[in-house]
């Protein structure tokens, strides 16, 4: 317990103290995120190398305190992490082609799944699947890692959000691994939690520094690896938390990453239906929609973090119902949340347009009609847009 506390405090202090000098260097070298794109929310120049401090603090605390005998895959975890971190750092500094980023992510995923043998081996009956064949295990694990990496990268859009979500999952996994007796993985979680805590001190709105791709990609990478390892740890073992026992680990792992995953799948689907590239940047993420409600960055981060915590708490409380039923509950909850948010935003848009028309008597019918038509077009549901697309083809 003492070592775990030292790991957390060391990473926290090292990151918190290194950020200010890093900001100074980044500004002098013009290594910052300028508000040059429509999708950018911030209005001023902000250094985007926070991930450099996070990764350095993470490695520093582990190098001092971790017992390598408790984490036999440490070298592979480090190797995969470096690949992810370096491609993210390069993207932050000079930009990287999306395909090269994907290649780097797949390389890191293969290091973890094939060389470290950290892969999904048994789903414990989820969707009727138990033990996985080796090829299918590798394929599913690689896709899981790449998917989660990109989900955390895409949700890093407002002050504090990605760091707070990362802090939540790292503390939850630290607790679960500690109870399960996996001390090495507990150390990894606490090193990440400390680093993110130190970073968030400087990322509270208005942020002095951003995480950048080197940070968000690494956080997503660790989220994926920890989720896979947790499922493996719980397979065939009963992790007794006192108030409940972990019997539906895949569902709990899904609950921990469901918010960024759902957000990514949702925006990809919308872009495809609108005949756009799924990788085209826009302002349609959950955090953008929260800002559209009139919330500040910190309020939006707080709301989404509470929602993430509710999903995790739900998965813990309903462990006894089984993975299939629990995943169904989680999916119903996230769809209900998204539907309620969509209805509210749409009704608010209609109200604002009606107010604009009422307050502008100089608008004649030739102006009003196109605006009303646009409102009616916007009112189409996601399903209707899909049907329109199919009928045109």
C-alpha positions as a Markdown table, in Angstrom:
| # | Residue | x | y | z |
|---|---|---|---|---|
| 1 | Unk | 0.0 | 0.0 | 0.0 |
| 2 | Unk | 2.9 | 2.4 | 0.8 |
| 3 | Unk | 4.5 | 1.7 | -2.5 |
| 4 | Unk | 1.3 | 2.3 | -4.4 |
| 5 | Unk | 0.8 | 5.7 | -2.6 |
| 6 | Unk | 4.4 | 6.7 | -3.5 |
| 7 | Unk | 3.9 | 5.8 | -7.1 |
| 8 | Unk | 0.8 | 8.0 | -7.3 |
| 9 | Unk | 2.4 | 10.9 | -5.5 |
| 10 | Unk | 5.6 | 10.8 | -7.4 |
| 11 | Unk | 3.9 | 10.8 | -10.8 |
| 12 | Unk | 1.6 | 13.6 | -9.7 |
| 13 | Unk | 4.4 | 15.9 | -8.4 |
| 14 | Unk | 6.7 | 15.2 | -11.3 |
| 15 | Unk | 4.1 | 16.1 | -13.9 |
| 16 | Unk | 2.7 | 19.1 | -12.0 |
| 17 | Unk | 6.2 | 20.6 | -11.6 |
| 18 | Unk | 7.3 | 19.9 | -15.2 |
| 19 | Unk | 4.3 | 21.5 | -16.9 |
| 20 | Unk | 5.3 | 25.1 | -16.4 |
| 21 | Unk | 8.8 | 24.8 | -17.9 |
| 22 | Unk | 7.3 | 22.7 | -20.7 |
| 23 | Unk | 4.8 | 25.5 | -21.5 |
| 24 | Unk | 7.6 | 28.1 | -21.6 |
| 25 | Unk | 9.6 | 25.9 | -24.0 |
| 26 | Unk | 6.6 | 25.1 | -26.2 |
| 27 | Unk | 5.7 | 28.8 | -26.6 |
| 28 | Unk | 9.3 | 29.7 | -27.4 |
| 29 | Unk | 9.6 | 27.0 | -30.0 |
| 30 | Unk | 6.0 | 27.7 | -31.3 |
| 31 | Unk | 4.8 | 24.2 | -30.4 |
| 32 | Unk | 1.2 | 25.1 | -29.7 |
| 33 | Unk | -2.3 | 24.5 | -30.8 |
| 34 | Unk | -3.6 | 27.6 | -32.7 |
| 35 | Unk | -7.4 | 28.1 | -33.1 |
| 36 | Unk | -7.1 | 27.9 | -36.9 |
| 37 | Unk | -9.8 | 25.4 | -37.7 |
| 38 | Unk | -13.6 | 25.7 | -37.5 |
| 39 | Unk | -13.8 | 22.7 | -35.2 |
| 40 | Unk | -11.4 | 24.3 | -32.7 |
| 41 | Unk | -13.2 | 25.6 | -29.6 |
| 42 | Unk | -10.4 | 27.5 | -27.9 |
| 43 | Unk | -9.8 | 31.1 | -29.0 |
| 44 | Unk | -6.2 | 31.5 | -28.0 |
| 45 | Unk | -2.8 | 29.9 | -28.5 |
| 46 | Unk | -2.3 | 26.9 | -26.1 |
| 47 | Unk | 0.7 | 24.5 | -25.9 |
| 48 | Unk | -0.4 | 21.0 | -26.8 |
| 49 | Unk | 2.5 | 18.9 | -25.4 |
| 50 | Unk | 0.9 | 17.9 | -22.1 |
| 51 | Unk | 1.1 | 14.3 | -23.1 |
| 52 | Unk | 4.9 | 14.6 | -22.9 |
| 53 | Unk | 4.7 | 15.5 | -19.2 |
| 54 | Unk | 2.1 | 12.8 | -18.6 |
| 55 | Unk | 4.2 | 10.0 | -20.3 |
| 56 | Unk | 7.4 | 11.2 | -18.6 |
| 57 | Unk | 5.9 | 11.2 | -15.1 |
| 58 | Unk | 4.2 | 7.9 | -15.8 |
| 59 | Unk | 7.6 | 6.3 | -16.7 |
| 60 | Unk | 9.5 | 8.1 | -14.0 |
| 61 | Unk | 7.4 | 6.8 | -11.1 |
| 62 | Unk | 7.3 | 3.2 | -12.5 |
| 63 | Unk | 11.0 | 3.2 | -13.0 |
| 64 | Unk | 11.6 | 4.0 | -9.4 |
| 65 | Unk | 9.1 | 2.0 | -7.6 |
| 66 | Unk | 7.7 | -0.9 | -9.6 |
| 67 | Unk | 8.7 | -4.5 | -8.9 |
| 68 | Unk | 9.3 | -5.9 | -12.4 |
| 69 | Unk | 8.6 | -9.4 | -11.1 |
| 70 | Unk | 5.0 | -8.4 | -10.7 |
| 71 | Unk | 4.6 | -7.2 | -14.3 |
| 72 | Unk | 6.3 | -9.6 | -16.7 |
| 73 | Unk | 5.1 | -7.8 | -19.7 |
| 74 | Unk | 6.6 | -4.4 | -18.7 |
| 75 | Unk | 9.0 | -4.3 | -21.6 |
| 76 | Unk | 6.3 | -4.9 | -24.1 |
| 77 | Unk | 3.9 | -2.4 | -22.5 |
| 78 | Unk | 6.7 | 0.2 | -22.6 |
| 79 | Unk | 7.5 | -0.6 | -26.2 |
| 80 | Unk | 3.9 | -0.3 | -27.3 |
| 81 | Unk | 3.5 | 2.8 | -25.3 |
| 82 | Unk | 6.5 | 4.4 | -26.9 |
| 83 | Unk | 5.3 | 3.7 | -30.4 |
| 84 | Unk | 1.9 | 5.3 | -29.6 |
| 85 | Unk | 3.5 | 8.2 | -27.8 |
| 86 | Unk | 6.0 | 9.0 | -30.6 |
| 87 | Unk | 3.5 | 9.0 | -33.4 |
| 88 | Unk | 1.2 | 11.2 | -31.3 |
| 89 | Unk | 4.1 | 13.6 | -30.5 |
| 90 | Unk | 5.1 | 13.8 | -34.2 |
| 91 | Unk | 1.5 | 14.6 | -35.0 |
| 92 | Unk | 1.4 | 17.4 | -32.4 |
| 93 | Unk | 4.6 | 19.0 | -33.7 |
| 94 | Unk | 4.5 | 18.6 | -37.5 |
| 95 | Unk | 1.3 | 16.6 | -38.3 |
| 96 | Unk | 1.0 | 13.0 | -39.5 |
| 97 | Unk | -1.0 | 11.4 | -42.2 |
| 98 | Unk | -4.0 | 9.5 | -40.7 |
| 99 | Unk | -2.9 | 6.3 | -42.4 |
| 100 | Unk | 0.6 | 6.5 | -40.7 |
| 101 | Unk | -1.1 | 7.0 | -37.3 |
| 102 | Unk | -3.2 | 3.9 | -37.9 |
| 103 | Unk | -0.2 | 1.8 | -38.9 |
| 104 | Unk | 1.6 | 2.9 | -35.7 |
| 105 | Unk | -1.5 | 2.0 | -33.6 |
| 106 | Unk | -1.6 | -1.5 | -35.2 |
| 107 | Unk | 2.1 | -2.0 | -34.6 |
| 108 | Unk | 1.6 | -1.1 | -30.9 |
| 109 | Unk | -1.5 | -3.4 | -30.7 |
| 110 | Unk | 0.5 | -6.3 | -32.3 |
| 111 | Unk | 3.3 | -5.8 | -29.7 |
| 112 | Unk | 0.8 | -6.2 | -26.9 |
| 113 | Unk | -1.3 | -9.0 | -28.3 |
| 114 | Unk | 1.3 | -11.2 | -29.9 |
| 115 | Unk | 4.6 | -10.5 | -28.1 |
| 116 | Unk | 3.1 | -9.7 | -24.6 |
| 117 | Unk | 0.2 | -12.2 | -25.1 |
| 118 | Unk | -2.2 | -9.7 | -23.5 |
| 119 | Unk | -5.2 | -10.5 | -25.6 |
| 120 | Unk | -8.9 | -11.4 | -25.2 |
| 121 | Unk | -8.8 | -15.1 | -24.5 |
| 122 | Unk | -12.2 | -15.9 | -22.9 |
| 123 | Unk | -15.4 | -13.7 | -23.0 |
| 124 | Unk | -17.0 | -15.7 | -20.2 |
| 125 | Unk | -20.2 | -16.5 | -22.2 |
| 126 | Unk | -20.7 | -12.9 | -23.5 |
| 127 | Unk | -22.9 | -13.3 | -26.6 |
| 128 | Unk | -22.5 | -17.0 | -26.2 |
| 129 | Unk | -18.7 | -16.9 | -26.6 |
| 130 | Unk | -16.3 | -18.5 | -24.2 |
| 131 | Unk | -12.8 | -19.4 | -25.2 |
| 132 | Unk | -11.5 | -17.7 | -28.3 |
| 133 | Unk | -9.4 | -19.3 | -31.0 |
| 134 | Unk | -5.9 | -17.8 | -31.3 |
| 135 | Unk | -6.4 | -16.0 | -34.7 |
| 136 | Unk | -9.8 | -14.6 | -33.6 |
| 137 | Unk | -8.4 | -13.6 | -30.2 |
| 138 | Unk | -5.6 | -11.6 | -31.9 |
| 139 | Unk | -7.9 | -10.0 | -34.4 |
| 140 | Unk | -10.5 | -9.0 | -31.8 |
| 141 | Unk | -7.9 | -7.7 | -29.4 |
| 142 | Unk | -6.1 | -5.6 | -32.0 |
| 143 | Unk | -9.4 | -4.0 | -33.2 |
| 144 | Unk | -10.3 | -3.3 | -29.6 |
| 145 | Unk | -7.0 | -1.6 | -28.9 |
| 146 | Unk | -7.1 | 0.5 | -32.1 |
| 147 | Unk | -10.8 | 1.4 | -31.5 |
| 148 | Unk | -10.3 | 2.5 | -27.9 |
| 149 | Unk | -7.2 | 4.4 | -28.8 |
| 150 | Unk | -9.0 | 6.5 | -31.4 |
| 151 | Unk | -12.1 | 6.9 | -29.2 |
| 152 | Unk | -10.1 | 8.6 | -26.5 |
| 153 | Unk | -8.2 | 10.7 | -29.0 |
| 154 | Unk | -11.5 | 12.0 | -30.5 |
| 155 | Unk | -13.1 | 12.8 | -27.2 |
| 156 | Unk | -10.2 | 15.0 | -26.2 |
| 157 | Unk | -12.0 | 18.2 | -27.3 |
| 158 | Unk | -12.6 | 20.4 | -24.3 |
| 159 | Unk | -10.7 | 21.3 | -21.2 |
| 160 | Unk | -10.3 | 18.5 | -18.6 |
| 161 | Unk | -12.5 | 15.9 | -20.3 |
| 162 | Unk | -10.0 | 13.3 | -21.6 |
| 163 | Unk | -7.8 | 13.7 | -18.5 |
| 164 | Unk | -10.8 | 13.3 | -16.1 |
| 165 | Unk | -12.1 | 10.2 | -17.9 |
| 166 | Unk | -8.6 | 8.7 | -17.9 |
| 167 | Unk | -8.3 | 9.5 | -14.2 |
| 168 | Unk | -11.7 | 7.7 | -13.5 |
| 169 | Unk | -10.8 | 4.5 | -15.3 |
| 170 | Unk | -7.3 | 4.4 | -14.0 |
| 171 | Unk | -8.5 | 4.6 | -10.3 |
| 172 | Unk | -11.3 | 2.1 | -10.9 |
| 173 | Unk | -8.8 | -0.4 | -12.5 |
| 174 | Unk | -6.3 | 0.3 | -9.7 |
| 175 | Unk | -8.9 | -0.8 | -7.2 |
| 176 | Unk | -10.0 | -3.8 | -9.1 |
| 177 | Unk | -6.4 | -5.0 | -9.8 |
| 178 | Unk | -5.4 | -4.4 | -6.2 |
| 179 | Unk | -8.3 | -6.6 | -4.9 |
| 180 | Unk | -7.4 | -9.2 | -7.5 |
| 181 | Unk | -3.8 | -9.3 | -6.2 |
| 182 | Unk | -2.3 | -8.0 | -9.5 |
| 183 | Unk | 0.2 | -5.6 | -7.9 |
| 184 | Unk | 2.1 | -4.8 | -11.1 |
| 185 | Unk | -1.0 | -3.7 | -13.0 |
| 186 | Unk | -2.1 | -1.8 | -9.9 |
| 187 | Unk | 1.2 | 0.2 | -10.1 |
| 188 | Unk | 0.6 | 1.0 | -13.8 |
| 189 | Unk | -2.9 | 2.3 | -13.0 |
| 190 | Unk | -1.7 | 4.5 | -10.1 |
| 191 | Unk | 1.2 | 5.9 | -12.1 |
| 192 | Unk | -1.2 | 6.9 | -14.8 |
| 193 | Unk | -3.7 | 8.3 | -12.3 |
| 194 | Unk | -1.0 | 10.4 | -10.6 |
| 195 | Unk | 0.3 | 11.7 | -13.9 |
| 196 | Unk | -3.2 | 12.7 | -15.0 |
| 197 | Unk | -3.9 | 14.4 | -11.7 |
| 198 | Unk | -0.8 | 16.5 | -12.1 |
| 199 | Unk | -1.8 | 17.4 | -15.6 |
| 200 | Unk | -5.4 | 18.3 | -14.8 |
| 201 | Unk | -4.1 | 21.0 | -12.4 |
| 202 | Unk | -2.9 | 22.9 | -15.5 |
| 203 | Unk | -5.8 | 21.7 | -17.8 |
| 204 | Unk | -8.6 | 23.3 | -15.8 |
| 205 | Unk | -10.4 | 25.9 | -17.9 |
| 206 | Unk | -9.0 | 28.1 | -19.1 |
| 207 | Unk | -6.4 | 25.5 | -19.8 |
| 208 | Unk | -2.7 | 26.4 | -19.7 |
| 209 | Unk | -1.8 | 23.3 | -21.7 |
| 210 | Unk | -3.5 | 20.6 | -23.8 |
| 211 | Unk | -2.9 | 16.9 | -23.7 |
| 212 | Unk | -2.3 | 16.7 | -27.4 |
| 213 | Unk | -2.3 | 13.5 | -29.5 |
| 214 | Unk | 0.7 | 12.2 | -27.7 |
| 215 | Unk | -1.3 | 12.2 | -24.5 |
| 216 | Unk | -4.8 | 11.2 | -25.6 |
| 217 | Unk | -3.5 | 8.3 | -27.8 |
| 218 | Unk | -1.4 | 7.0 | -24.8 |
| 219 | Unk | -4.4 | 7.3 | -22.4 |
| 220 | Unk | -6.5 | 5.4 | -24.9 |
| 221 | Unk | -3.8 | 2.8 | -25.4 |
| 222 | Unk | -3.6 | 2.1 | -21.6 |
| 223 | Unk | -7.4 | 2.1 | -21.3 |
| 224 | Unk | -7.6 | -0.7 | -23.9 |
| 225 | Unk | -4.7 | -2.7 | -22.5 |
| 226 | Unk | -6.0 | -2.5 | -18.9 |
| 227 | Unk | -9.5 | -3.5 | -20.0 |
| 228 | Unk | -8.2 | -6.6 | -21.8 |
| 229 | Unk | -5.9 | -7.5 | -18.9 |
| 230 | Unk | -8.8 | -7.1 | -16.5 |
| 231 | Unk | -11.0 | -9.4 | -18.5 |
| 232 | Unk | -8.2 | -12.0 | -18.5 |
| 233 | Unk | -7.6 | -11.6 | -14.8 |
| 234 | Unk | -11.3 | -12.1 | -13.9 |
| 235 | Unk | -11.6 | -15.1 | -16.2 |
| 236 | Unk | -12.0 | -18.2 | -14.0 |
| 237 | Unk | -11.5 | -16.1 | -10.9 |
| 238 | Unk | -13.9 | -14.5 | -8.5 |
| 239 | Unk | -13.0 | -10.9 | -7.6 |
| 240 | Unk | -14.8 | -10.2 | -4.4 |
| 241 | Unk | -15.4 | -6.5 | -3.8 |
| 242 | Unk | -17.4 | -7.1 | -0.6 |
| 243 | Unk | -20.6 | -5.4 | -1.9 |
| 244 | Unk | -20.5 | -7.5 | -5.1 |
| 245 | Unk | -18.4 | -10.0 | -7.0 |
| 246 | Unk | -17.1 | -9.5 | -10.5 |
| 247 | Unk | -18.9 | -12.1 | -12.6 |
| 248 | Unk | -19.5 | -10.0 | -15.8 |
| 249 | Unk | -16.0 | -8.6 | -16.4 |
| 250 | Unk | -16.6 | -7.9 | -20.2 |
| 251 | Unk | -19.6 | -5.8 | -19.4 |
| 252 | Unk | -17.8 | -3.9 | -16.7 |
| 253 | Unk | -14.9 | -3.2 | -19.1 |
| 254 | Unk | -17.3 | -2.0 | -21.7 |
| 255 | Unk | -19.0 | 0.3 | -19.1 |
| 256 | Unk | -15.6 | 1.9 | -18.4 |
| 257 | Unk | -14.9 | 2.9 | -22.0 |
| 258 | Unk | -18.5 | 3.2 | -23.3 |
| 259 | Unk | -18.7 | 7.0 | -23.4 |
| 260 | Unk | -15.8 | 7.6 | -25.8 |
| 261 | Unk | -16.6 | 4.5 | -27.8 |
| 262 | Unk | -20.3 | 5.4 | -28.3 |
| 263 | Unk | -19.4 | 9.0 | -29.1 |
| 264 | Unk | -16.9 | 7.8 | -31.8 |
| 265 | Unk | -19.3 | 5.3 | -33.4 |
| 266 | Unk | -22.2 | 7.9 | -33.4 |
| 267 | Unk | -20.2 | 10.7 | -35.1 |
| 268 | Unk | -18.7 | 8.2 | -37.6 |
| 269 | Unk | -22.2 | 6.9 | -38.5 |
| 270 | Unk | -23.6 | 10.4 | -38.9 |
| 271 | Unk | -20.7 | 11.5 | -41.2 |
| 272 | Unk | -21.2 | 8.4 | -43.4 |
| 273 | Unk | -24.9 | 8.9 | -43.7 |
| 274 | Unk | -24.2 | 12.5 | -44.7 |
| 275 | Unk | -21.8 | 11.3 | -47.4 |
| 276 | Unk | -18.8 | 12.6 | -45.6 |
| 277 | Unk | -15.6 | 10.9 | -44.6 |
| 278 | Unk | -15.9 | 9.3 | -41.1 |
| 279 | Unk | -12.6 | 11.0 | -40.3 |
| 280 | Unk | -13.8 | 14.5 | -41.2 |
| 281 | Unk | -13.5 | 16.7 | -38.2 |
| 282 | Unk | -16.7 | 18.5 | -37.0 |
| 283 | Unk | -18.4 | 19.8 | -33.9 |
| 284 | Unk | -20.9 | 16.9 | -33.4 |
| 285 | Unk | -19.2 | 15.1 | -30.5 |
| 286 | Unk | -20.9 | 14.8 | -27.1 |
| 287 | Unk | -18.8 | 17.5 | -25.6 |
| 288 | Unk | -19.7 | 19.9 | -28.4 |
| 289 | Unk | -23.4 | 19.2 | -27.8 |
| 290 | Unk | -22.9 | 19.9 | -24.1 |
| 291 | Unk | -21.4 | 23.3 | -25.0 |
| 292 | Unk | -24.4 | 23.9 | -27.3 |
| 293 | Unk | -26.6 | 23.6 | -24.1 |
| 294 | Unk | -24.8 | 26.6 | -22.8 |
| 295 | Unk | -22.5 | 24.8 | -20.5 |
| 296 | Unk | -18.9 | 25.9 | -19.9 |
| 297 | Unk | -15.9 | 23.6 | -20.5 |
| 298 | Unk | -15.7 | 22.6 | -16.9 |
| 299 | Unk | -19.5 | 22.1 | -16.5 |
| 300 | Unk | -19.6 | 19.9 | -19.6 |
| 301 | Unk | -16.6 | 17.9 | -18.3 |
| 302 | Unk | -18.3 | 17.5 | -14.9 |
| 303 | Unk | -21.5 | 16.3 | -16.5 |
| 304 | Unk | -19.9 | 13.8 | -18.8 |
| 305 | Unk | -17.6 | 12.5 | -16.0 |
| 306 | Unk | -20.6 | 12.0 | -13.7 |
| 307 | Unk | -22.3 | 10.1 | -16.6 |
| 308 | Unk | -19.2 | 7.9 | -17.0 |
| 309 | Unk | -19.2 | 7.2 | -13.3 |
| 310 | Unk | -22.9 | 6.3 | -13.4 |
| 311 | Unk | -22.2 | 3.7 | -16.1 |
| 312 | Unk | -19.4 | 2.2 | -14.1 |
| 313 | Unk | -21.5 | 2.1 | -10.9 |
| 314 | Unk | -24.4 | 0.5 | -12.8 |
| 315 | Unk | -22.1 | -2.2 | -14.2 |
| 316 | Unk | -20.8 | -2.9 | -10.7 |
| 317 | Unk | -24.2 | -3.0 | -9.0 |
| 318 | Unk | -25.8 | -5.3 | -11.7 |
| 319 | Unk | -22.9 | -7.8 | -12.0 |
| 320 | Unk | -25.2 | -10.7 | -11.0 |
| 321 | Unk | -27.5 | -10.3 | -14.1 |
| 322 | Unk | -24.9 | -11.6 | -16.5 |
| 323 | Unk | -22.8 | -9.9 | -19.2 |
| 324 | Unk | -25.4 | -10.1 | -22.0 |
| 325 | Unk | -28.2 | -8.5 | -20.0 |
| 326 | Unk | -25.8 | -5.9 | -18.4 |
| 327 | Unk | -24.5 | -4.9 | -21.8 |
| 328 | Unk | -28.1 | -4.5 | -22.9 |
| 329 | Unk | -28.8 | -2.2 | -20.0 |
| 330 | Unk | -25.7 | -0.1 | -20.7 |
| 331 | Unk | -26.6 | 0.3 | -24.4 |
| 332 | Unk | -30.2 | 1.2 | -23.5 |
| 333 | Unk | -28.9 | 3.9 | -21.1 |
| 334 | Unk | -26.5 | 5.4 | -23.6 |
| 335 | Unk | -29.1 | 5.5 | -26.4 |
| 336 | Unk | -31.7 | 7.0 | -24.0 |
| 337 | Unk | -29.1 | 9.7 | -23.0 |
| 338 | Unk | -28.3 | 10.5 | -26.6 |
| 339 | Unk | -32.0 | 10.6 | -27.6 |
| 340 | Unk | -32.9 | 12.9 | -24.8 |
| 341 | Unk | -30.0 | 15.2 | -25.6 |
| 342 | Unk | -31.0 | 15.2 | -29.3 |
| 343 | Unk | -34.6 | 16.1 | -28.6 |
| 344 | Unk | -33.7 | 18.9 | -26.3 |
| 345 | Unk | -31.1 | 20.4 | -28.7 |
| 346 | Unk | -33.6 | 20.2 | -31.6 |
| 347 | Unk | -36.4 | 21.8 | -29.6 |
| 348 | Unk | -34.0 | 24.5 | -28.6 |
| 349 | Unk | -32.9 | 25.1 | -32.2 |
| 350 | Unk | -36.6 | 25.4 | -33.3 |
| 351 | Unk | -37.3 | 27.9 | -30.5 |
| 352 | Unk | -34.3 | 30.1 | -31.3 |
| 353 | Unk | -35.3 | 30.2 | -35.0 |
| 354 | Unk | -38.9 | 31.1 | -34.2 |
| 355 | Unk | -37.6 | 33.9 | -31.9 |
| 356 | Unk | -35.4 | 35.1 | -34.7 |
| 357 | Unk | -38.3 | 35.2 | -37.1 |
| 358 | Unk | -40.6 | 36.9 | -34.7 |
| 359 | Unk | -38.1 | 39.6 | -33.8 |
| 360 | Unk | -37.3 | 40.3 | -37.5 |
| 361 | Unk | -40.5 | 41.6 | -39.1 |
| 362 | Unk | -38.5 | 42.7 | -42.2 |
| 363 | Unk | -38.1 | 39.0 | -43.2 |
| 364 | Unk | -40.7 | 38.3 | -45.9 |
| 365 | Unk | -42.1 | 34.9 | -46.8 |
| 366 | Unk | -39.4 | 34.3 | -49.4 |
| 367 | Unk | -36.9 | 34.3 | -46.6 |
| 368 | Unk | -39.0 | 32.5 | -44.0 |
| 369 | Unk | -39.8 | 29.5 | -46.3 |
| 370 | Unk | -36.2 | 28.4 | -46.9 |
| 371 | Unk | -35.5 | 28.7 | -43.2 |
| 372 | Unk | -38.5 | 26.6 | -42.3 |
| 373 | Unk | -37.6 | 24.1 | -45.0 |
| 374 | Unk | -34.1 | 23.9 | -43.4 |
| 375 | Unk | -35.7 | 23.3 | -40.0 |
| 376 | Unk | -37.8 | 20.5 | -41.5 |
| 377 | Unk | -34.8 | 19.0 | -43.1 |
| 378 | Unk | -32.9 | 19.2 | -39.8 |
| 379 | Unk | -35.8 | 17.4 | -38.1 |
| 380 | Unk | -35.2 | 14.2 | -40.0 |
| 381 | Unk | -34.2 | 11.4 | -37.7 |
| 382 | Unk | -31.1 | 9.4 | -38.2 |
| 383 | Unk | -33.1 | 6.5 | -39.4 |
| 384 | Unk | -34.9 | 8.7 | -42.0 |
| 385 | Unk | -31.6 | 9.9 | -43.4 |
| 386 | Unk | -30.5 | 6.3 | -43.8 |
| 387 | Unk | -33.7 | 5.4 | -45.6 |
| 388 | Unk | -33.3 | 8.4 | -47.9 |
| 389 | Unk | -29.8 | 7.4 | -48.7 |
| 390 | Unk | -30.9 | 3.8 | -49.5 |
| 391 | Unk | -33.8 | 4.9 | -51.7 |
| 392 | Unk | -31.5 | 7.2 | -53.8 |
| 393 | Unk | -29.1 | 4.3 | -54.4 |
